[in-house]
Amino acid sequence: MSAAVPPLAHPDLQPRLDFVTCASPAGLHRMAYWEWGDADNDRVLLCVHGLTRTGRDFDLLAQALRDDYRVVCPDVVGRGRSDWLADPAAYVVPQYVADMVTLIARLRPTRLDWVGTSMGGLIGLALAGMATASPALRPDRGSWGLGVAADVPLGRMVFNDVGPALDLDGLSRIGEYVGQDARFDSFTQAVDYVRTTSPGFGPHDAAGWVALTEHVFHEHDGQWVKHYDLRMAQPFSLQTPEAMAAGEALLWRAWDHLPVPSLILRGAQSDILSADTAQQMVTRNANARCVEFLGVGHAPTLRSNDQIQTIRQFLLADSC
C-alpha cells in the first residue's frame, strides 16, 4: 500500500491554484500557477522552478513573503499541474519566456520581482534581456517592455545557483536522469529516489525530503511516477556546443545590461554554477552580489531559515 503524503503543517496557508492559457506553434496549452497572499496586491513576486521541479518548491519562501507580495509560483509547461506540449521540441527557454509574458499580462503587476532556481533563473534572465533590448522599454521608468496591458516596473531579481555560463559536468549529470522513466510501488521509494539523485539539495530531515518529493511524483495506475513530461529530455539532449555557446553569449549580454539589483545564490559545492562564473557575474554587473551556502550543491532548496531570510532581506531592502 502506498504511503500517504502529508499536507502542509498549516492548512490555512495552502496556496490557490489557477491556470492561464498560453500559445505555442503547435497550439494552446494551460499553465498552472500557485498563488499566495492577497490577490489584489499589485506587487508581485514571480518564483520559477528548476528543470524537473514544480512551483510548489517555493511553499516555505512564499509563506514567508505572502504578507508583502502576491507570490505566484507557476508549474512551467510540461510539469506538475500544467499541460504537456504537443511538440516536445518546444520545451525550450523561448517558449517558457513566452508563457511567462502571458502570465504577467494576466497578473497586471505594478512591480515585478523574480526568484528563479536554475532553469527559472535562465528564464528570468532571458526575459529581462528581451525587455532591455526592446524599443518599447521605457528607460524613465525602468520597466519591462513586454507589450502587456501596462508597463511593468522592474524590481529585484534572485538567481538561485545559475548564471550565463553553466558547468558541462553538471549538465551531463542532469541529462542522465531527466528522461528516465522511474516508477515505484510506494511513495517511500519515490522519496528515496529523490534523496539519492539530489544530493546537491543539501541536508534535510525526513519531512523535508517528503516535501521535495510529493509534487514531483504522483500516483498513476498504482505506481508513483514522475510528474513531468519525460519528452522534455529530447531538446535538452540535442543541444550542440555551437548552440550552447551562442546561448551563453546572449545570456552574458543580458546579464551585463541587467539594470536592477540582483542577488546570486550559490551552493558551495555546485556543479552548475562555478565559483569563477559567480565571481564574473559580480564583477561584470555592479548591481549584483553573491551569497554562498556551505554544505549545499545544486541547488539550494530555499527551505532553510538562512536561505529564506537572505532572500527576504534582499527583496524587501527598499521597503524598510
C-alpha positions in Angstrom: 0.0 0.0 0.0 1.4 3.5 -0.9 2.3 5.8 1.9 0.1 8.8 2.4 1.6 12.2 1.5 1.1 14.6 4.5 -0.3 18.0 3.9 1.4 21.3 4.8 1.7 21.8 8.5 -0.7 24.8 8.4 -3.8 24.1 6.2 -4.8 27.7 6.3 -1.6 28.5 4.3 -2.4 26.4 1.3 -1.9 28.2 -2.0 -4.6 28.9 -4.5 -4.4 27.1 -7.9 -5.2 28.8 -11.1 -4.5 28.4 -14.8 -3.6 30.7 -17.7 -3.9 29.7 -21.4 -0.7 30.1 -23.4 0.2 29.5 -27.0 2.9 27.5 -28.8 3.5 26.9 -32.5 1.6 23.6 -32.1 -1.5 25.1 -30.4 -2.8 26.2 -27.0 -1.8 24.9 -23.5 -2.7 25.7 -20.0 0.0 26.7 -17.5 -0.9 26.1 -13.8 0.2 28.6 -11.2 0.1 28.6 -7.4 -0.7 31.8 -5.7 -0.1 33.1 -2.1 -1.1 36.3 -0.4 -3.6 39.0 -1.3 -4.8 38.6 -4.9 -5.3 42.4 -5.0 -1.7 43.1 -4.1 -0.1 44.6 -7.3 3.4 44.0 -6.0 4.1 40.5 -7.5 6.9 38.1 -6.7 7.2 35.5 -9.5 9.0 32.3 -8.4 10.1 30.0 -11.2 11.5 26.5 -10.5 14.2 24.3 -12.0 14.1 21.8 -14.9 12.2 18.9 -13.4 10.6 20.6 -10.4 7.3 22.5 -9.8 6.0 25.7 -8.3 5.4 24.0 -5.0 9.2 24.1 -4.4 8.6 27.7 -3.1 6.0 26.9 -0.5 8.1 27.9 2.5 9.5 31.0 0.8 6.0 32.0 -0.3 4.6 31.6 3.2 7.4 33.9 4.5 6.6 36.6 1.9 2.8 36.3 1.5 2.2 39.4 3.6 4.4 41.6 1.4 3.7 40.2 -2.0 1.2 38.4 -4.2 3.5 35.4 -4.6 3.0 33.5 -7.8 4.7 30.1 -8.5 3.9 28.6 -11.9 4.4 25.0 -12.9 6.3 25.5 -16.1 4.6 23.8 -19.0 5.2 20.0 -19.0 5.5 19.9 -15.2 3.1 19.4 -12.3 -0.5 20.5 -13.0 0.3 22.2 -16.3 -0.4 20.7 -19.7 2.1 18.9 -21.8 3.2 20.3 -25.1 2.1 18.6 -28.3 5.6 19.0 -29.8 8.5 18.2 -27.3 10.8 20.4 -29.4 9.1 23.4 -27.8 10.4 22.5 -24.3 13.0 25.3 -24.6 13.6 28.7 -22.9 12.0 30.9 -25.6 8.7 29.0 -25.1 8.9 29.4 -21.4 9.6 33.1 -21.7 6.5 33.5 -23.9 4.4 31.7 -21.3 5.7 34.0 -18.6 4.8 37.0 -20.6 1.3 35.7 -20.9 1.2 35.1 -17.1 2.5 38.6 -16.4 -0.2 40.1 -18.6 -2.8 38.2 -16.5 -1.4 39.3 -13.2 -1.0 43.0 -14.2 1.6 43.9 -11.5 2.8 47.5 -10.9 6.1 46.0 -9.8 7.5 42.6 -10.5 10.3 40.9 -8.6 11.7 37.5 -9.6 13.2 34.4 -7.9 14.4 31.8 -10.3 16.0 28.5 -9.4 18.3 27.1 -12.1 16.1 26.9 -15.3 13.9 29.5 -13.6 16.8 31.9 -13.4 17.6 31.4 -17.0 14.0 32.2 -18.0 14.1 35.4 -15.9 17.4 36.5 -17.4 16.3 35.8 -21.0 13.0 37.7 -20.3 15.0 40.7 -18.8 17.3 40.6 -21.8 14.4 40.8 -24.2 12.8 43.6 -22.3 16.0 45.6 -22.1 16.6 45.2 -25.8 13.1 46.1 -26.7 12.4 49.6 -28.2 9.2 49.5 -26.1 11.2 49.7 -22.9 10.7 52.9 -21.1 14.1 53.9 -19.5 12.5 56.7 -17.5 10.6 54.0 -15.5 12.9 51.1 -15.9 10.1 48.9 -16.9 9.5 45.7 -18.8 8.6 46.5 -22.4 6.6 43.4 -22.9 3.6 44.6 -24.8 1.3 43.7 -22.0 -1.6 45.7 -20.7 0.7 48.1 -18.8 4.4 48.6 -18.4 5.8 46.5 -15.5 8.4 48.3 -13.4 11.5 46.1 -12.9 12.1 45.2 -9.3 14.7 42.9 -7.9 15.9 39.5 -9.2 17.2 36.4 -7.4 19.2 33.9 -9.4 19.4 30.6 -7.5 22.5 28.7 -8.5 22.5 29.7 -12.1 24.3 32.1 -14.4 25.0 32.8 -18.1 27.7 30.0 -18.1 26.7 26.5 -17.0 29.2 23.8 -16.0 29.2 21.0 -18.5 29.7 18.2 -16.0 26.7 19.3 -14.1 24.6 19.5 -17.2 25.7 15.9 -18.1 24.7 14.7 -14.6 21.2 16.2 -15.0 20.9 14.8 -18.5 21.5 11.3 -17.2 18.3 11.2 -15.2 15.9 13.8 -16.6 14.4 11.4 -19.2 14.5 8.3 -17.1 11.1 6.6 -16.6 11.4 5.9 -12.9 8.4 4.1 -11.4 7.9 3.0 -7.8 5.4 0.9 -5.9 5.3 3.2 -2.9 5.7 6.9 -2.2 8.5 6.0 0.2 10.5 4.5 -2.7 10.0 7.7 -4.6 11.3 9.8 -1.7 14.4 7.5 -1.5 14.9 8.1 -5.3 14.8 11.9 -4.9 17.1 11.8 -2.0 19.6 9.6 -3.9 19.5 11.7 -7.1 19.5 15.1 -5.4 22.5 15.2 -3.0 23.1 18.8 -4.1 20.0 19.8 -2.3 21.9 19.6 0.9 20.8 18.1 4.3 17.1 17.8 5.0 15.1 15.9 7.6 12.6 13.2 6.7 9.7 15.7 6.4 11.9 17.9 4.1 12.5 15.0 1.7 8.8 14.2 1.6 8.1 17.8 0.7 10.7 17.8 -2.0 9.1 14.6 -3.5 5.3 15.0 -3.1 4.8 17.4 -6.0 7.3 15.9 -8.5 5.9 12.4 -8.2 2.2 11.4 -8.4 0.3 8.1 -8.2 -0.8 6.7 -11.6 -2.3 3.2 -12.1 -1.0 2.1 -8.7 2.5 3.3 -9.2 4.4 6.5 -8.3 5.7 8.2 -11.5 7.4 11.5 -12.3 5.0 14.4 -12.5 6.5 15.8 -15.7 6.7 15.1 -19.4 9.8 12.8 -20.0 10.0 14.1 -23.5 11.5 17.3 -22.3 14.8 15.4 -22.3 14.8 15.4 -26.1 15.7 19.1 -26.7 17.9 19.1 -23.6 20.0 16.2 -25.1 20.1 17.7 -28.6 21.9 20.9 -27.7 25.1 21.3 -29.7 28.3 23.0 -28.5 27.7 25.8 -31.0 24.1 26.4 -29.8 25.2 26.4 -26.2 28.0 28.9 -26.9 25.6 31.2 -28.8 23.1 31.0 -25.9 25.8 31.7 -23.4 26.8 34.8 -25.3 23.2 36.1 -25.4 22.8 35.5 -21.6 26.1 37.3 -20.8 24.9 40.2 -22.8 21.6 40.3 -20.9 23.5 40.0 -17.6 25.9 42.8 -18.4 23.0 45.1 -19.1 20.6 44.0 -16.3 19.6 47.3 -14.7 18.1 46.0 -11.4 19.5 44.9 -8.1 20.3 41.2 -8.4 21.2 38.5 -5.8 23.1 35.4 -6.8 22.7 32.4 -4.6 25.3 29.7 -4.9 25.7 26.2 -3.3 29.3 26.0 -2.3 29.5 22.5 -3.9 27.5 23.4 -7.0 28.4 21.6 -10.3 26.2 24.0 -12.3 27.3 27.5 -11.2 31.1 27.6 -10.7 32.7 29.9 -8.3 34.5 31.6 -11.2 31.3 32.3 -13.1 29.7 33.7 -9.9 32.7 36.0 -9.5 32.5 37.1 -13.1 28.8 37.9 -12.6 29.6 40.2 -9.7 32.5 41.8 -11.5 30.6 42.4 -14.7 27.4 43.9 -13.1 27.7 46.4 -10.3 24.1 45.8 -9.3 24.8 42.2 -8.3 26.1 40.5 -5.2 26.6 36.8 -4.3 25.8 34.8 -1.2 27.2 31.2 -0.9 25.7 28.5 1.2 28.0 25.8 2.7 27.1 22.1 2.6 24.9 22.6 -0.5 25.4 21.9 -4.2 22.9 22.4 -7.0 20.7 23.8 -5.9 19.7 25.5 -2.6 16.1 24.4 -2.0 15.1 27.7 -0.3 13.6 25.8 2.6 16.1 26.6 5.4 15.8 29.7 7.5 19.1 31.2 6.4 18.2 30.8 2.7 14.7 32.3 3.2 15.9 35.2 5.3 18.7 36.0 2.8 16.1 36.3 0.0 13.6 38.2 2.2 16.1 40.8 3.3 17.3 41.4 -0.2 13.8 41.7 -1.7 12.4 44.0 1.0 15.5 46.1 1.3 13.9 49.1 -0.4 10.7 48.7 1.8 12.3 49.3 5.1 
